Amino acid sequence: MSKPYDATLNRLIDTCPNDWAAFLATRVGLAPQPAEVIDSDLSVTVQADKVFRLPGPPPALIHLEAEVSSRRGVPRRLHRYNALLDYTYDEIVHSVVMLLRPEADASDLTGVYTRKRADGRVSLHFEYDVVRVWNEPMTGLLGAGLGTAPLALLTDEAVADLPGAVARFHDQLRGWDVDRTVVDEVLGSALVLCGLRHDSAQITDLFRRLSMTLEESSTYQWILKKGFEQGEAKGVAQGIAQGTVEELWRVLILLGRKRFGAVPATAEAAIRGVADQAQLERMAERILDAASWDDLLATP
């Protein structure tokens, strides 16, 4: 999967793993149940996108691969990961490939991968599930949980009526009684993922015009201002709308996590140790140009 969408989707899954596990379980014929995301590093050179373990009974693994562009050979890769997971955990493995936009479809994504011997007999028969997000009903994705709700904006139904789709997503976002930081994560992920199917200016304008739950949040204001401007650092501080010091801490931690990955405890402590609002705004202005947490924290 291509950046920045791979990191965004992974972060979204990590924010609401049970929503994703339940959604995928219904696709592979398993009962939805609490799950854990397990280590997907299968060898020195092989790493699956996400792997969920459902305790059962019987216990089972769900292996998810997400694609944003078309390429042949995905079924063979799915089989490789499936076999390695089977060997590593000795549990039934269900593999699912999720195509996030029509451009990701390929002619060999039939749900079955076979290999034949020289005499024509089938020596390998491997079945997997394919989720073509654009064909999914919005109601199902919105209702599956906060974690899968952003996918509703990638459907053909959303493309046909984007204002209506964003309004429905907004209502869903407001309806979940969860920690505000979780809503921040889901909102930010939705805006990034929308770049797969929608014009950035249109989707940003729609989100801006909605009376969102987070409309007073400087995190929300920053996301709306920057939207899809990956790699563009100019004007970030102005986009923060002069939030409080506490709010600026949240902005830096949230966006730094999306930019650099997991936040080391020392980095979070260092950010929360800065009481100068002007310095925090300068750090926010550099966040898309900084090379690492250490580089960001070195901002004068």
Secondary structure, 3 states (H helix, E strand, C coil): CCCCHHHHHHHHHHHCHHHHHHHHHHHCCCCCCCCEECCCECCCCCECCEEEEECCCCCEEEEEEEECCCCCCHHHHHHHHHHHHHHHHCCEEEEEEEECCHHHCCCCCCCEEEEECCCCCEEEEEECEEEEHHHCCHHHHHHCCCCCHHHHHHCHHHHHCHHHHHHHHHHHHHHCCCCHHHHHHHHHHHHHHHCCCCCHHHHHHHHHHCCCCCCCCHHHHHHHHHCCCCCCCCCHHHHCCCCCHHHHHHHHHHHHHHHHCCCCHHHHHHHHCCCCHHHHHHHHHHCCCCCCHHHHHCCC
